[in-house]
Every structure is written in C-alpha cells, then in structure tokens.
Amino acid sequence: MDGRLWPLLRVKFGQEAQAADLEQYLEVRAQWLRRAEPHVLVLDVREVRLAQVCASVRQRYIDWLRDHGDTMRRWLVGSAYLLRSPEGRVMTSLIRHGAGMSSPFVVTPSQTEAMVWAAERLQEAGLAPAATRVRAAFAIAES
C-alpha cells in the first residue's frame, strides 16, 4: 500500500499474492478508512491470476466491503481497478455488486488512464491540490 500521494491510495498485489496478503490489505485499508477523509483508491491486480482468487477469498472481500460500506460510502470518492483480463472485469463487477458498492469506478489495464481518472475524481471532490500532485507525479497534463 502506498499512501504517499494521499488522498490517493495505491495498492498493488503481485503474482504471488495469497489470502494472507488480502487479510493484511484489509487490516491496513481499515486503518486508512479510520482517517475519515475523502480519498481515491487505485487497486492494481494486473499480476494476479484469476485462479488465485478462489470463492472464499472473493467472499471474504465482499464481506469486508459490506462491513465497511457506510464508511466507504462516506469517504471513498472512487476506485480505479487495474486489470488485464475480461474475466477480471467481470469478477470486479460481481464483487462490487455483491458488496453493494455504488461509488464511481473505472476498470483499465493502463496505470496512466487510472491516474488520469483518479486525478479527475479528486478534482471533482474539491481536492484540487491533491489532483495537482497526482498529475505531477505521473506526468499527466491538466485536463
């Protein structure tokens, strides 16, 4: 997890991600939520193989999202999911639907596209200085 550009929170799961990594993520994610500040999440799972995301892992994530739903509805400005496969897109939609998530989101294989989208969400949320920092960090032109 990388919060150096807060209120942009970046998370990346690698090829060897396991259920224990999800648990660690959820624990730290809950800590970030307790800050009670608007933010954008960029979740990079491009290296995760679909076979790694078994039913119990999906259900654990859905349950966590439901448990933290009120807090997320209040503070999560939007989520960008970095994915490569069409199956991953479907799984993301199913998880979001199962958890009742309604915040704006985008699914893309491109980090640049995700960061452009994230900066736009920050700008729209009245967090212009944060949007400017994100654009500068990723060499994105002002939109």
N, C-alpha and C positions, 0 to 999 in steps of 0.2 A: 504494500500500500504506500502510495506517495501523496502526501498532503502538502508538499512544498508550495504549491500554487493555490492553496485553499483560498476560496471556496470551490476549487476544482479538486476532486479526489480521484486519483488514478489508481486502479487495481489491475494487476496482471497475474494470471495463472499460467504456469508453464506446462510443458509436455508431461512432466512427472507429477502433476497435481493429484492429490488424493483427498479423501474425505476429511482427514485431519487438517489439511490446508483450508478447506471450506470452513471448518469449525473455528480455526484461527481468524480467518477473514471475518466471520460473523461476530466474533468477540470484539475485534478491533473496530469493525463497522458500527457496532452498537456504541462504542466509546465516542466515535465521531458524531453519531446522531445526538448523543447527550450534550453536544456543544450547543444544540438548539439554534443553529444558524442555517440560512438558505445555502444550498450548495448543489453542484452538478457532479454526478458520478460517471466516470468513464471506466468501463469494465472490459478489459482485454482478455478474451479467451480464445484467440486465434490459434494458439498452440494446443489447446485441449482437444483430445479426440472424443467424439461422441460416446464411444464405449466407456469412457471414464465416468460418465455422468449417469450412473445407474439410478433406478427408480427410487431407492432410499435416499440418495443424495439430492435428487430433484425434490422429493417430498420434504426433506429437511429444510431446504432453501425456501420452498413455498411456505412452510410453517413459520419460519423465521420472518419472512416478509409479512405474513399475516399478523404475527405477534407485534411487529413494529410498524404496522400500517398507519396508525394515526400519526405517529411521529414522522414517518416518511412523507405522508400527505402534506404535512405542515412545512417540512424543511427541504425536501428533495425537489429541486427546480426541474430536473430532468436527468435522464440516463442515456448514455451512448454506449452501445454494445459493439465491440469489435469482434466480428465473427467472419469466418471464411465460407462455411458450408450452408447450403439452403436448409439442411436438416437442423442446423444450429439456430437458424432464424425461426423455424417452426417451434423448436423447443423453447426459445426465449419467449415467443408469443404465448405459448401454453403456460409457462411458468408465471408470466405476468398476469395472465387471465386467471389462473388458479389462485393467485395471491390477491386478486382484486386490485392490482396496481392501476392507477389512472394518470400518473404523471407523464408528461411528454417523454418520448424516447425516439431514438434512431438506431438502426442496425446497419453497420457498414464494415467492410473489410479494411477501410482506409483510416489510419490514425489522423491524417490531416483533415479528412472530412469530419471525423468525430470531434476534433478540437475546434474546427470552424463552428460546428453545431453547438458545442459546449459554450464557446465564447458568446454566441448569439443568445443562448438561454440566460447566461449571466447578465448580459446587457439588458435584456428584456425584464429581468428581475430587479433592475435598478442597481446592479453591481458593476458599474462601468469600469472602475479601476481594476477589478479582478479580470474583467473581459479583456482589458488592455494588456494586463500581464500575461494572460494566456496567449493572446495573439503575438506578443513579443517573443515569448518562449518558443513558439512553434513557427515563427516567421510567417504569420498569416496577415494578409492585408486587411485593413479596416473595411468592414462591409457597410 
